[in-house]
Amino acid sequence: MAISINIGTKIISVPQSYLTLVSGIQYTLDTNQLRLDLRDWEDSEEGIIADKTHIHKTKSVLSGVTYARIFEIINGYTVEFEDTGSHYTVICQGTNHNLADVMVQNAVNLIIGNSAGLIEVNTGGGAGATAQEVWEYIFGTGYTSEEELTKARKAAQTAMGLSA
């Protein structure tokens, strides 16, 4: 079942069948898919005359930190997950979002899943640091001496374009 939007009340309704069952009473919501479905609705005959439902940024750089994809419900729209009469949990995945801020409160528990930041790395070789290099740079794992750790951090800084 698909999402629906009531233009008059500005409620975006998300049926339980739109979610992916994990187990028991836990479901996941692909927030990027929700964004795409809202964009499709905005392009429809009904949606084209309505206020935009959201904004989307693939990534944002602020003070040298690259933040992951952002999906924000705007213009007074709210999101209501289907109230089935039983409690269930929705785990959000796919984007940083503001769903908790615009959610209609009912028996649904929302696990937000936003990340504070995203370090972009090049895992295909060439310029840039690998994910392992970034991990080791940050946490210093896998080294037997301080000298090896320092050398690895300098290499990772160079690969990430930072001053060594």
Secondary structure, DSSP 8 states (H G I E B T S, - for coil): ---EEETTTTEEEE-GGGSEEEETTEEEEEHHHHHHHHHHHHTSTTGGGS---EEEES-EEETTEEE--EEEE-TT-EEEE---SS-EEEEEESSEE-HHHHB--SSEEEE----S-B-----SSSSS--HHHHHHHHH-TT-SSHHHHHHHHHHHHHHTT---
